[in-house]
Amino acid sequence: MRSCPRRRWRKLNEIPVKISLLPGAELPKYAKPGDSGFDLVAQEDYVVEPGETIKVRTGIRIELPEGLEVQIRPRSGVSANTKLRVANSPGTGDSSYRGEICVLIDNIAQAFRYDSIRFYGVDGYLTSDKRVVPGADNTYIIRKGDRIAQAVIAPVYRAAFEVVTELTETERGDGAFGHTGVSAE
């Protein structure tokens, strides 16, 4: 009797990863079957002011087999609904790292430095005088247990550099940073 291909596929994709949970931490979870990333959860409460970068503790340490890395990536809901970003996205955890996985979070919201902003027309006359409350609606609270990022286990490829005098020509050549344009046509 042949084995079920689905079971065989699942077994091929599962990699044993040793994990150490610090006091109060919980075992990471994949939100849904088929998800590539498991959720990273804040170990304590944090307040993130506009323009601030913080290190969020997750309470987990892992031991990966050699040839793998853990990538720390943003959660799309956090990025879509807040000004919080994973600072070094994606962050890389090497297989030799044994410390606690932490997530660097940036609050990219603008910190206002003035109590009011005046807008002038090109004629020099005041057109608007709006009060701005410093930091209003731009400070975020991360609560213990909040899912703040996700981690993906990925293979590592190391370059075997070969010094050459010329590189193979391509249609693109050395065009960079917007060279191909933004239009889909």
N, C-alpha and C positions, 0 to 999 in steps of 0.2 A: 504494500500500500504506500502511495506517495505521500510525503508530508505536505501540509497546507502551505502554499507560497506565502500567505500573509504572515503566518507565524515565523517562517524562515526569515522574511524581510525584517520583521520587528527585531528578531534576535541579532541580525547583522547590524542594525542601527543602534543597539544599546551598547554603551561602553561603561564598564565598571569604573566608578569614580569614588574614591575614598573621601569622606566628609567628616569634619569635626564641627560640632555645634557648640558655640560659646553659650554660657548661661542665658536662658531666656529666648534663644534662637529656635526657629522651627526648620524642619527639613524643607528645602525649596520644592516648589511644585510647578509642573507645566499646567497652564490654565485649561488647555483642551488637548485631546489626542491629536497628534500630528503637528503640534507646535514645535518649532525649532528652538525657542528660547524658554528658559525657566525664569520665573519671577524672582527678583531680588527685593527684599522687604527691609524697610528701615527698622533698626534695632532700638531706636529711641526717638524722642520728639526733637524737631529742629525748627528754628525760625530762619527764613532766608530773605534777607533784605535785598532791595534792588541793587544790582551791580555786585553782589556778594557771591563768592564761591565757597562752598562748604564740602566737607568730607563726611558722607553718610555711611555709618557702620551697618553691616548686614548680619554680623554675628556668625558668619560661616567661613570656614577654611576648607580648601579642597586639595587633593593630591591627584593630579592628572597623569596618565601614562605619558611617557616621552613621545614626542611627535604630535602632541595636541596642545591647544591653547584654549583659554576661556576668553571670549570677547564680551565686554560690557557695552550694551547698546541701550538707546532710549526706548521707552514704551511710547507707542504712537499716541495714545490718549493723553499722556502727560504733555508731550510736545504740542499737540493740537489744542489743548485747553488751558495751558499755562505758559508762562515765560521761563519755565524751568527747563534746562538742557543738561544732558550728560556732557561734561566739559571736554573730555578727551575722547570723543566718540569716534570709532569704538575704542574703548580701553582694552588693553591686552594684559592677560595674566598668563605668564609662562608656566610650563609644566614644573619648573624648579621652584616656583613661589609657594611658600607655605603659610604666609600671613593671612590675616582676615581680609576678605574681599570687601573693599569699600568703594563707594561710588562718588566721584567728584561731580557736584551739581552746581551749575551756574544759574543765577537769576539774571536773565538778560534784560529785564525791564529797566527802563531809565529811572535813575534816581533824580528827582527834581531838587534843585538847589535854591530855588527862588519861591517866595510866597506869592508872587504874581508875575504874570507875563503880559507885556504890552506889545500889541501889534500895530505897526505904523504903515501907512500907505506910502507909495512912492513919492507923494507930495509932502511927506514929512508929518502929516497930521495923524493923531491917534485914531485908529479905526476900531480897536477892541482892547479891553482891559479885563483879562480873565484871571481869577484867582486859582492857584494851583496848590493843593495840599501836598506837602512833601511826602513822597512814598505812597500816596493814596492808591489802594487797590493793587499795589505792586509787591507787597510783602506776602510771602507764602509760608504756611505752616505745614510741615511734614510731620505726620503723627506716626508713632510707633505702630508698625504693622502695615503701613502704606506700601503698596507696590510701586517702587520708584524707578526701576530699570529692569532689564532682562539680561540674561547671560546665555551665550550660545557656545557650545563646545565645537571647535573647528580644527581641521588638520593644519599642520604647519609645513610649509615648503620653504626650504632654505636654498638660496641662490648659490650656484657654483659659477662664480664670475669668470668670464673669458674676455680678456682684454683684446680689442680689435682696433684697427685703424679706421674702419668704415662700418656703418650700419646699413642694413638692407633698405633700399628706397621703398617708400609707400606713397600712395596718392595723397595722404594727409601731410606727410613730411614732418616738419617741425612746428606746424601750426598748433597753438595752445590757447587756453582760456577764452572760449567763445568763438574760436576759429570756425567751427561748423555752424554757427548761428543758432537761433532759437525756433525758427519756423519749421513746422512739420512738413512743409512742401518742398 
